[in-house]
Amino acid sequence: MDWLKRIKRSKDARIQANPELATEIRRSFEAAASDEAHFPSVIDERIQHVRVVIEHMRTASTGVILDVGSGKGRFAAVVKRHYPQAHVVAFDLAGAMLASAPASLSRVCGSMLEIPFASSSVSGALAIESLEHAVDIDRALDEICRVLKPGGHLVIIDKNAEHWGRLQTPHWEKWFHRADLEDRLRKRCSSVSSRLISYWDDVEPDGLFLGWFAVK
């Protein structure tokens, strides 16, 4: 496929921030890949997270769509079903997670701090509860926005820092304040918005999840 020719390793790759922590995170997710109960391979399309992703990836339906921190590719698989003409890439740090991703997806293993894609090669990107695991948030955003084409759409869904403590989390996990992540995205994108996201469509948002939407 032609788009694969645009994937490359950066020649001036930067040394990964906090490599010990990055290794710990990768090993944690490699081990978690066997836990289907907590890290499932599929997702119910009625969940609002999914519906939001499908809506915002419509403009990228014939291009390359990158699922950053895809895990087993459950969101990427739904995107591929809705937009079969798109080249959907499941990108994750843990190879064991990617091993469960459907064959309909392209699977690429690596860190979101150093995404092995050429600049401006991706038409749409999503990061669903994955940015929270980045060792360096700004560097991860730099990389995601670097590979995104001008006019490309980015969807981030993650947890609201105002509700920190509601869930048990690993020590590295970060939650985000709505305005703070908006400000970070505005430094990299031409248009940014955000809103509360519920889990099920027929339930009002309880504040735990936020969605950020940006156009490069």
WODAGI-V842225 format. One record per pair of residues at least 24 apart in sequence whose C-alpha atoms are under 10 Angstrom apart, sorted by sequence separation. I is the first residue (numbers start at 1). J is the second residue. If there is no record, write none. Layout:
BEGIN
i->I j->J
i->I j->J
END
This chain:
BEGIN
i->50 j->74
i->54 j->78
i->55 j->79
i->58 j->82
i->61 j->85
i->62 j->86
i->63 j->87
i->64 j->88
i->65 j->89
i->66 j->90
i->67 j->91
i->68 j->92
i->69 j->93
i->70 j->94
i->71 j->95
i->72 j->96
i->73 j->97
i->77 j->101
i->80 j->104
i->91 j->115
i->111 j->135
i->112 j->136
i->113 j->137
i->119 j->143
i->120 j->144
i->122 j->146
i->123 j->147
i->124 j->148
i->125 j->149
i->189 j->213
i->190 j->214
i->191 j->215
i->192 j->216
i->50 j->75
i->53 j->78
i->54 j->79
i->57 j->82
i->58 j->83
i->60 j->85
i->61 j->86
i->62 j->87
i->63 j->88
i->64 j->89
i->65 j->90
i->66 j->91
i->67 j->92
i->68 j->93
i->69 j->94
i->71 j->96
i->72 j->97
i->73 j->98
i->76 j->101
i->77 j->102
i->80 j->105
i->91 j->116
i->112 j->137
i->113 j->138
i->114 j->139
i->115 j->140
i->119 j->144
i->120 j->145
i->121 j->146
i->122 j->147
i->123 j->148
i->124 j->149
i->131 j->156
i->132 j->157
i->156 j->181
i->189 j->214
i->190 j->215
i->191 j->216
i->49 j->75
i->50 j->76
i->53 j->79
i->54 j->80
i->57 j->83
i->60 j->86
i->61 j->87
i->62 j->88
i->71 j->97
i->72 j->98
i->73 j->99
i->74 j->100
i->76 j->102
i->77 j->103
i->79 j->105
i->113 j->139
i->114 j->140
i->117 j->143
i->119 j->145
i->120 j->146
i->121 j->147
i->122 j->148
i->123 j->149
i->130 j->156
i->131 j->157
i->132 j->158
i->188 j->214
i->189 j->215
i->190 j->216
i->51 j->78
i->60 j->87
i->61 j->88
i->70 j->97
i->71 j->98
i->72 j->99
i->73 j->100
i->74 j->101
i->77 j->104
i->112 j->139
i->113 j->140
i->115 j->142
i->116 j->143
i->117 j->144
i->119 j->146
i->120 j->147
i->121 j->148
i->122 j->149
i->123 j->150
i->124 j->151
i->125 j->152
i->126 j->153
i->127 j->154
i->128 j->155
i->129 j->156
i->130 j->157
i->131 j->158
i->132 j->159
i->185 j->212
i->188 j->215
i->189 j->216
i->50 j->78
i->51 j->79
i->54 j->82
i->58 j->86
i->60 j->88
i->69 j->97
i->70 j->98
i->71 j->99
i->72 j->100
i->73 j->101
i->74 j->102
i->76 j->104
i->77 j->105
i->112 j->140
i->113 j->141
i->114 j->142
i->115 j->143
i->118 j->146
i->119 j->147
i->120 j->148
i->121 j->149
i->122 j->150
i->123 j->151
i->124 j->152
i->125 j->153
i->126 j->154
i->127 j->155
i->128 j->156
i->129 j->157
i->130 j->158
i->131 j->159
i->185 j->213
i->186 j->214
i->188 j->216
i->50 j->79
i->54 j->83
i->57 j->86
i->69 j->98
i->71 j->100
i->72 j->101
i->73 j->102
i->76 j->105
i->111 j->140
i->112 j->141
i->113 j->142
i->114 j->143
i->115 j->144
i->117 j->146
i->118 j->147
i->119 j->148
i->120 j->149
i->121 j->150
i->123 j->152
i->124 j->153
i->125 j->154
i->126 j->155
i->127 j->156
i->128 j->157
i->129 j->158
i->185 j->214
i->186 j->215
i->41 j->71
i->42 j->72
i->43 j->73
i->44 j->74
i->45 j->75
i->71 j->101
i->72 j->102
i->76 j->106
i->112 j->142
i->113 j->143
i->114 j->144
i->117 j->147
i->118 j->148
i->119 j->149
i->120 j->150
i->122 j->152
i->123 j->153
i->124 j->154
i->125 j->155
i->126 j->156
i->127 j->157
i->128 j->158
i->129 j->159
i->182 j->212
i->185 j->215
i->186 j->216
i->40 j->71
i->41 j->72
i->42 j->73
i->43 j->74
i->44 j->75
i->70 j->101
i->112 j->143
i->113 j->144
i->115 j->146
i->116 j->147
i->117 j->148
i->120 j->151
i->121 j->152
i->122 j->153
i->123 j->154
i->124 j->155
i->125 j->156
i->126 j->157
i->127 j->158
i->128 j->159
i->154 j->185
i->178 j->209
i->181 j->212
i->182 j->213
i->185 j->216
i->39 j->71
i->40 j->72
i->41 j->73
i->42 j->74
i->43 j->75
i->73 j->105
i->111 j->143
i->112 j->144
i->115 j->147
i->120 j->152
i->178 j->210
i->182 j->214
i->39 j->72
i->40 j->73
i->41 j->74
i->42 j->75
i->45 j->78
i->73 j->106
i->89 j->122
i->175 j->208
i->176 j->209
i->177 j->210
i->178 j->211
i->179 j->212
i->40 j->74
i->41 j->75
i->42 j->76
i->43 j->77
i->44 j->78
i->73 j->107
i->88 j->122
i->175 j->209
i->176 j->210
i->178 j->212
i->39 j->74
i->42 j->77
i->43 j->78
i->72 j->107
i->87 j->122
i->154 j->189
i->36 j->72
i->41 j->77
i->42 j->78
i->87 j->123
i->88 j->124
i->89 j->125
i->153 j->189
i->160 j->196
i->70 j->107
i->86 j->123
i->88 j->125
i->133 j->170
i->135 j->172
i->137 j->174
i->152 j->189
i->157 j->194
i->159 j->196
i->33 j->71
i->70 j->108
i->86 j->124
i->92 j->130
i->133 j->171
i->134 j->172
i->135 j->173
i->151 j->189
i->153 j->191
i->154 j->192
i->156 j->194
i->157 j->195
i->159 j->197
i->32 j->71
i->33 j->72
i->70 j->109
i->133 j->172
i->134 j->173
i->135 j->174
i->150 j->189
i->151 j->190
i->153 j->192
i->155 j->194
i->157 j->196
i->158 j->197
i->66 j->106
i->67 j->107
i->68 j->108
i->69 j->109
i->132 j->172
i->133 j->173
i->134 j->174
i->141 j->181
i->145 j->185
i->150 j->190
i->151 j->191
i->157 j->197
i->30 j->71
i->69 j->110
i->132 j->173
i->133 j->174
i->148 j->189
i->167 j->208
i->29 j->71
i->66 j->108
i->68 j->110
i->69 j->111
i->131 j->173
i->132 j->174
i->133 j->175
i->142 j->184
i->146 j->188
i->166 j->208
i->68 j->111
i->69 j->112
i->130 j->173
i->131 j->174
i->132 j->175
i->138 j->181
i->141 j->184
i->142 j->185
i->145 j->188
i->163 j->206
i->68 j->112
i->130 j->174
i->131 j->175
i->132 j->176
i->137 j->181
i->141 j->185
i->144 j->188
i->145 j->189
i->163 j->207
i->164 j->208
i->131 j->176
i->142 j->187
i->162 j->207
i->163 j->208
i->129 j->175
i->138 j->184
i->142 j->188
i->161 j->207
i->162 j->208
i->163 j->209
i->68 j->115
i->137 j->184
i->138 j->185
i->141 j->188
i->160 j->207
i->161 j->208
i->159 j->207
i->160 j->208
i->161 j->209
i->159 j->208
i->160 j->209
i->161 j->210
i->76 j->126
i->158 j->208
i->159 j->209
i->160 j->210
i->66 j->117
i->75 j->126
i->158 j->209
i->159 j->210
i->160 j->211
i->75 j->127
i->157 j->209
i->158 j->210
i->159 j->211
i->75 j->128
i->157 j->210
i->158 j->211
i->156 j->210
i->157 j->211
i->158 j->212
i->66 j->121
i->156 j->211
i->157 j->212
i->41 j->97
i->65 j->121
i->66 j->122
i->70 j->126
i->155 j->211
i->156 j->212
i->157 j->213
i->40 j->97
i->41 j->98
i->64 j->121
i->65 j->122
i->66 j->123
i->67 j->124
i->68 j->125
i->69 j->126
i->70 j->127
i->71 j->128
i->155 j->212
i->156 j->213
i->39 j->97
i->63 j->121
i->64 j->122
i->65 j->123
i->66 j->124
i->67 j->125
i->68 j->126
i->69 j->127
i->70 j->128
i->154 j->212
i->155 j->213
i->156 j->214
i->41 j->100
i->42 j->101
i->63 j->122
i->64 j->123
i->65 j->124
i->66 j->125
i->67 j->126
i->68 j->127
i->69 j->128
i->70 j->129
i->71 j->130
i->154 j->213
i->155 j->214
i->3 j->63
i->4 j->64
i->40 j->100
i->41 j->101
i->42 j->102
i->63 j->123
i->64 j->124
i->65 j->125
i->66 j->126
i->67 j->127
i->68 j->128
i->69 j->129
i->70 j->130
i->153 j->213
i->154 j->214
i->155 j->215
i->3 j->64
i->33 j->94
i->41 j->102
i->62 j->123
i->63 j->124
i->64 j->125
i->65 j->126
i->66 j->127
i->67 j->128
i->68 j->129
i->69 j->130
i->153 j->214
i->154 j->215
i->32 j->94
i->33 j->95
i->34 j->96
i->60 j->122
i->61 j->123
i->68 j->130
i->69 j->131
i->152 j->214
i->153 j->215
i->154 j->216
i->29 j->92
i->30 j->93
i->31 j->94
i->33 j->96
i->34 j->97
i->60 j->123
i->61 j->124
i->67 j->130
i->68 j->131
i->69 j->132
i->151 j->214
i->152 j->215
i->153 j->216
i->29 j->93
i->30 j->94
i->32 j->96
i->33 j->97
i->59 j->123
i->60 j->124
i->69 j->133
i->151 j->215
i->152 j->216
i->29 j->94
i->30 j->95
i->31 j->96
i->32 j->97
i->33 j->98
i->59 j->124
i->60 j->125
i->69 j->134
i->150 j->215
i->151 j->216
i->26 j->92
i->27 j->93
i->28 j->94
i->29 j->95
i->30 j->96
i->31 j->97
i->33 j->99
i->34 j->100
i->57 j->123
i->58 j->124
i->149 j->215
i->150 j->216
i->26 j->93
i->27 j->94
i->29 j->96
i->30 j->97
i->33 j->100
i->57 j->124
i->148 j->215
i->149 j->216
i->25 j->93
i->26 j->94
i->29 j->97
i->30 j->98
i->56 j->124
i->57 j->125
i->148 j->216
i->25 j->94
i->26 j->95
i->27 j->96
i->56 j->125
i->57 j->126
i->145 j->214
i->23 j->93
i->26 j->96
i->56 j->126
i->145 j->215
i->146 j->216
i->22 j->93
i->145 j->216
i->53 j->125
i->68 j->140
i->53 j->126
i->53 j->127
i->53 j->128
i->68 j->144
i->50 j->128
i->66 j->144
i->49 j->128
i->129 j->209
i->66 j->147
i->66 j->148
i->4 j->87
i->65 j->148
i->128 j->211
i->3 j->87
i->26 j->110
i->64 j->148
i->26 j->111
i->64 j->149
i->127 j->212
i->1 j->87
i->65 j->152
i->126 j->213
i->65 j->153
i->66 j->154
i->67 j->155
i->68 j->156
i->22 j->111
i->63 j->152
i->65 j->154
i->125 j->214
i->60 j->151
i->124 j->215
i->59 j->151
i->60 j->152
i->124 j->216
i->59 j->152
i->60 j->153
i->59 j->153
i->16 j->111
i->57 j->152
i->58 j->153
i->17 j->113
i->57 j->153
i->120 j->216
i->16 j->113
i->56 j->153
i->57 j->154
i->15 j->113
i->16 j->114
i->56 j->154
i->57 j->155
i->14 j->113
i->15 j->114
i->56 j->155
i->13 j->113
i->14 j->114
i->13 j->114
i->53 j->154
i->54 j->155
i->4 j->106
i->13 j->115
i->53 j->155
i->13 j->116
i->52 j->155
i->53 j->156
i->10 j->114
i->53 j->157
i->9 j->114
i->10 j->115
i->52 j->157
i->9 j->115
i->10 j->116
i->8 j->115
i->9 j->116
i->10 j->117
i->26 j->133
i->49 j->156
i->7 j->115
i->8 j->116
i->9 j->117
i->10 j->118
i->25 j->133
i->49 j->157
i->7 j->116
i->8 j->117
i->9 j->118
i->10 j->119
i->25 j->134
i->49 j->158
i->6 j->116
i->7 j->117
i->8 j->118
i->25 j->135
i->6 j->117
i->7 j->118
i->8 j->119
i->22 j->133
i->5 j->117
i->6 j->118
i->7 j->119
i->22 j->134
i->4 j->117
i->5 j->118
i->6 j->119
i->21 j->134
i->22 j->135
i->3 j->117
i->4 j->118
i->6 j->120
i->7 j->121
i->21 j->135
i->22 j->136
i->3 j->118
i->6 j->121
i->7 j->122
i->5 j->121
i->6 j->122
i->19 j->135
i->4 j->121
i->17 j->134
i->18 j->135
i->3 j->121
i->17 j->135
i->18 j->136
i->3 j->122
i->16 j->135
i->17 j->136
i->16 j->136
i->17 j->139
i->16 j->139
i->7 j->147
i->28 j->170
i->25 j->170
i->52 j->197
i->25 j->172
i->24 j->172
i->25 j->173
i->49 j->197
i->48 j->197
i->49 j->198
i->50 j->199
i->51 j->200
i->22 j->172
i->48 j->198
i->49 j->199
i->50 j->200
i->51 j->201
i->21 j->172
i->47 j->198
i->48 j->199
i->49 j->200
i->47 j->199
i->48 j->200
i->49 j->201
i->46 j->199
i->47 j->200
i->48 j->201
i->46 j->200
i->47 j->201
i->48 j->202
i->45 j->200
i->46 j->201
i->47 j->202
i->48 j->203
i->44 j->200
i->46 j->202
i->56 j->213
i->53 j->211
i->56 j->214
i->52 j->211
i->49 j->209
i->53 j->213
i->49 j->210
i->52 j->213
i->49 j->211
END
